Amino acid sequence: MNKTININLGGFFFHIDETAYQKLKRYLDAIARSLSDDPQGKNEIIADIEARISELLSERITDARQVVNESDIDEIIAIMGQPEDYAEAEEAYSESTSYNYKRNTSSKKMFRDGDDKFLGGVCSGLGHYFNIDVVWIRLAFLILTLAGFGFGIIGYIILWVILPEAKTTSEKLQMEGEAVNIDNIEKKIRTEFENLSSKVKEGAHDLSDKISNADYQKLRNQTKSGFQDFLDTMGKILVTLFKVFGKFMGVLLIFIAGITIITLLLGVFSVGSLEFLNFDGDFIHYPPFFYDSEMPKWLLMTFLFFLIGIPFIVLFILGLRILSPNVKRLSTAAILTLFGLWLVSLLAIGFSGIEYFTTHAYDGTHVTKHSITYNPEEPLKVRVVNDDNIYYLHNLRSRDNSLTVTVEDKEMKYSNDVNIDVRKSETGNAYIEIKKSSEGRKRHNANNNAEAIQYKFKSDNNTIVFDAFFLSEYKNIWKDEEIDAVLYIPEGTTVYFEGSSRNFLDRVKNTQNIYDRDMANHHFKMTSRGFECMDCDDEDNNDEDNDDSWNSNNDNDLSFLFDSTINDVKAELIITKETTKKQLEKLAEWFKDRKDIDIDFSDSEFYPDGRIKSYSLTVDCNDGFNGKSTFKGIIVNDGKHGFTRKYNEEDKSLAFKIW
């Protein structure tokens, strides 16, 4: 049992037991003896030291009944430092003259800063040692962690372990590279005291009021309920979690915004600047509205950078402020400047977007006819070739693509959207009709764009050689352009379709209803009703399946065919394990004639008896709805497969479906 004493320390009231009081008094007397009697230094330092001790004790007093004990004083002494620290400082002070004393030139020592820490104070300590803002040290560790496969975390933990924390006043001065003398000690203590003075005064005055006005008997009779303690603990946990979450969000914002800004800068320099310097490469890909724009691409890239980058710059600064409140907010002038740049960029990009859509407003065509001569006694061959020096293709096929190629040091659009048809000539003369299609802002612009398309063919030695591609101006790379080449020949002419033409034939009419791709490598003779195959076998001939459930003469009145349906409400194709290849071919023709729906199942597999084994379906309704089966080679078992196009369904996700 110890006797307690009431003391006034630094202007605040404390209960302290007698042993602790004696130790505190001896400590303060030792400090006073270590200093000179010069009131300019001694009195202010003693006052500040007492105020600092009062502050530290106030932080430890959590209850009005609590008494300052000897262990509290020991902790205070450990933090404040031993009197010898002040004695060393006084020696330097005593050797000076006229108060212009000689300062100790103390080299910096590396500590962890416990007063400004996020985790362990490592970054703050490094910032003091290298005279760098702690924000940049933290960013360096973040980048090293993200880009260095976690090495930043390992390095942080190592420094956390080996670096001591600056706890005493002398250690804090050494961490900041300042001499441990009377002036710096006073300055340090005063600075720390002023930072928390308002907090300490409020807490200490409240505590003093509670102690002086306390009814101790009543306090002893009052106890805090267990539920209230639980709520207080949960509140502290939630506050801590919210702080951690806030720091995490700050790191996330910095990371995302930083990556975005770096990407945009690379885009501006690699696209805008290089294009401005006439140094452009295949690795550069512009957004669609960049093509055929009135503004240069480097200027559009700059506007696009400001449009996307400015919001991320704001997010980056916000993340920095979350991590470190010391980061200053943007000034009003800077905010207005950024907003103005963003608004101008929005208007410029919006104008370019509107301009892009207007360049697709009208369709245009350009048709040319070219007479050809051939020997009617020999088969006329149809061949398709590609120029591999311009762009190499492993497989020749018609496709709606747009690629960038360089022809004679000029960038141009390359496309394989070429369709070839052969029809009976009504004039008795053989000729080729080339129809070029394009888009433009006005009708005449579209027609001019179509006329500028470069497409070649040649006729030699009874062989018509069509190009598998066409070239167009680079600005038209996103326009819907195509070539329709039609070969007109007199009746009685024999044509041989070479294998290279297989994937370019488009709706070539024949009497046996043979698919276009199956006409390759066969001889066909032009008759009054269309082509007639001269060397096709039974598998290629598709008119031998005379199923009684279908009659082409009354096709317009037919609503059901092989479990499939076509009416004004829907068009539905049903495929079962009993469906045959010939039935699918008739169904494809039926859907094409009735609803202009293109069905391609050429990649499907069939059993020797003609029944379907696995199917791969591609459907184009030619009204904006199209699709294909998710996987190739789907095995057809007891279930049903196919597609449905509902014409009265407003929900687009339900209007068309392949299963």
CORBEL-V628672 format. One record per backbone hydrogen bond with DSSP energy under -1.0 kcal/mol. CO is the residue of the C=O (numbers start at 1). NH is the residue of the N-H. Records with the same first field share a line. If there is no record, write none. Layout:
CO: NH / NH
This chain:
3: 18
5: 16
7: 14
9: 12
12: 9
14: 7
15: 68
16: 5
17: 21
18: 22
19: 23
20: 24
21: 25
22: 26
23: 27
24: 28
25: 29
26: 30
27: 31
28: 32
29: 33
30: 34
38: 41 / 42
41: 45
42: 46
43: 47
44: 48
45: 49
46: 50
47: 51
48: 52
49: 53
50: 54
51: 55
52: 56
53: 57
54: 58
55: 59
57: 61
63: 66
68: 17
69: 73
70: 74
71: 75
72: 76
73: 77
74: 78
75: 79
76: 80
77: 81
82: 85
83: 87
84: 88
85: 89
86: 90
87: 91
88: 92
89: 93
90: 94
91: 95
93: 96
97: 100
99: 101
104: 106
112: 166
121: 113 / 125
122: 126
123: 127
124: 128
125: 129
126: 130
127: 132
133: 137
134: 138
135: 139
136: 140
137: 141
138: 142
139: 143
140: 144
141: 145
142: 146
143: 147
144: 148
145: 150
148: 151
150: 154
151: 155
152: 156
153: 157
154: 158
155: 159
156: 160
157: 161
158: 162
159: 163
164: 112
168: 172
169: 173
170: 174
171: 175
172: 176
173: 178
174: 109
179: 181
181: 185
182: 186
183: 187
184: 188
185: 189
186: 190
187: 191
188: 192
189: 193
190: 194
191: 195
192: 196
196: 200
197: 201
198: 202
199: 203
200: 204
201: 205
202: 206
203: 207
204: 208
205: 209
206: 210
207: 211
208: 212
209: 213
215: 219
216: 220
217: 221
225: 229
226: 230
227: 231
228: 232
229: 233
230: 234
231: 235
232: 236
233: 237
234: 238
235: 239
236: 240
237: 241
238: 242
239: 243
240: 244
241: 245
242: 246
243: 247
244: 248
245: 249
246: 250
247: 251
248: 252
249: 253
250: 254
251: 255
252: 256
253: 257
254: 258
255: 259
256: 260
257: 261
258: 262
259: 263
260: 264
261: 265
262: 266
263: 267
264: 268
265: 269
266: 270
267: 271
268: 273
269: 274
271: 275
272: 276
273: 277
274: 279
275: 278
281: 284
287: 290
288: 291
290: 293
296: 300
297: 301
298: 302
299: 303
300: 304
301: 305
302: 306
303: 307
304: 308
305: 309
306: 310
308: 312
309: 313
310: 314
311: 315
312: 316
313: 317
314: 318
315: 319
316: 320
317: 321
318: 322
319: 323
320: 324
324: 327
331: 335
332: 336
333: 337
334: 338
335: 339
336: 340
337: 341
338: 342
339: 343
340: 344
341: 345
342: 346
343: 347
344: 348
345: 349
346: 350
347: 351
348: 352
349: 353
350: 354
351: 355
352: 356
353: 357
354: 358
355: 359
357: 360
358: 361
362: 440
364: 438
366: 436
368: 434
370: 432
375: 378
380: 496
381: 464
382: 498
383: 466
385: 468
387: 390 / 391
399: 401
403: 414
405: 412
410: 407
412: 405
413: 472
414: 403
415: 470
416: 399 / 418
417: 483
419: 485
420: 506
421: 487
423: 489
430: 372
431: 488
432: 370
433: 486
434: 368
435: 484
436: 366
437: 482
438: 364
440: 362
442: 446
443: 447
444: 448
445: 449
446: 450
447: 451
448: 452
450: 453
454: 471
456: 467
458: 465
462: 381
463: 460
464: 383
465: 458
466: 385
470: 415
471: 454
472: 413
473: 476
474: 477
476: 479
479: 481
482: 437
483: 419
484: 435
485: 421
486: 433
487: 423
488: 431
489: 425
490: 493
493: 526
494: 380
495: 524
496: 382
497: 521
498: 501
499: 502
501: 504 / 505
503: 398
504: 420
509: 531
510: 513
512: 542
516: 519
519: 522
522: 497
523: 534
524: 495
525: 532
526: 492
530: 527
531: 511
532: 525
537: 541
544: 546
545: 547
547: 550
551: 554
552: 555
554: 557
555: 558
559: 566
561: 564
564: 561
565: 572
569: 647
570: 567
571: 645
572: 565
573: 643
575: 641
576: 579
579: 612
580: 584
581: 585
582: 586
583: 587
584: 588
585: 589
586: 590
587: 591
588: 592
589: 593
590: 594
591: 595 / 597
592: 596
598: 620
600: 618
601: 604
605: 613 / 614
607: 610
610: 581
611: 607
613: 636
614: 605
615: 634
617: 629
618: 600
619: 627
620: 598
625: 621
627: 619
634: 615
641: 575
642: 659
643: 573
644: 657
645: 571
651: 654 / 655
655: 646
657: 644
